[in-house]
Structures are given as structure tokens and as C-alpha cells.
Amino acid sequence: MGNEAAGHAPMLNLKELVERYAALAGKFGEPVMLSAFDLTEDETQNCFSALDEDYHISRFLRFSNQNGKSYRISGEETTHIAIDPGIYSLF
């Protein structure tokens, strides 16, 4: 069964992720729960860990551990992400 059939969005590319973040956050720099991206647990951990491990991308990401569903991102317990608007320079 594919991700769409299971009721989940497919993995996001960087532009899609930033656009979804902007819609969820309302403005850049605001923390958004990782669970709000509507990915499976594995997709969330894999997608955000991959972004965190890429220097050119990770310098625009701020992960935090607050209240909410926790994910293991690059080995750290993480619940939220905030993104700097400078990430648009990568598009």
C-alpha cells in the first residue's frame, strides 16, 4: 500500500516542505510541531534528519524539544522546527 493509500502525504522535497512550514507557521521563525507536516514517523525522521545533515540547508533550521510528539532527528529528541526565511536563497 502506498503512502497516499495509507492516508499520508508522500515525502516532501525542500520547496514543498518550506511552503508547508510557511503555511503552518504563519511567519518564519515560529516553531511548528513536526507532526503537523502529516508524514509518517519514519518519513518525518528520515526527511528532517537528511535536511539537518546537509550544511547548506541545516543553517536555516532550528529544531527544538517542547511539548508534543517527539521524533529522533539526527539522534536528538525533537518536537518542533523553526525555519529562517533565508532558506529561500536555496531555491
N, C-alpha and C positions, 0 to 999 in steps of 0.2 A: 504494500500500500504506500503510495507517495505521500509527501508532506501535505499537499493540498487535500488529498482524500482523507487524511487524518485530521483535518481541520486546522492545520498550522500553515503559516506563511513560509515560503521557501527561504533559504539563506539569502541574506541581503548583500548587495555589493556596497562599496563605500558611499557612493552618492545616495543610494536608497536609504541606507542607514542614517546618514546625516539629515536627509529630508524627513525621515520618520522622527528622528530626535527633535528637529526643529518644530514639528507639528505637536509633539508631546510636551515639550518644554515650554513653548510659548516664546522663549527668548534664549539665546545662547548663554551658557554658563550655569544654567539651572540644572540641578540634579534630577535625573529621571530614573525610575526603577527599571532595572534590566528586564524584569518580567513584562513590562509594558510593550516591549518590542514584539511580543507574540511569536517567539521562537521556542522550539523545544529546549529542554535543559542542555542537551548535548550541543545543539546549534548555537545557543547563547554562549556557552563556554568556549566552543571552538572559534566562533566568529570574533568575539571580543578579545580572546587570547591572541588570535592571529593579528588583530589590529594593534594590540598592546605591544607585541613583539616587533612591530615594524617602526623603526625610529622616526621615519618621515611622517607617520600617522600618529604615533603614540604621544608625541609632544603636544598634540591638541586635545588629548583625552585626559580626564580627571576621574578616576574611579574612587568610590568611597564605600564604606561599610556602615550602613544605617539600618533602620528598621525595614524589614521586608524580606522577601525571598532572596536567599543568598546563593551565589554561584561562585565557582572556583575559576577565577580569571588569572592566568599566568601564575597559578599556585596560591593566589591570595583570595580570601573570602571577600566577596564584593556584592553589593546590592544595587548601587546606583552608578550612573555615568553622567558627567557634565562635559560638554564639548565646546571648545573655543571656536569662535567664528572664523578664525584664521585657517581652519581646515579647508575652507573654500579655495584656498590657494593651490590645493592639490588637484582640483578638477580642471 
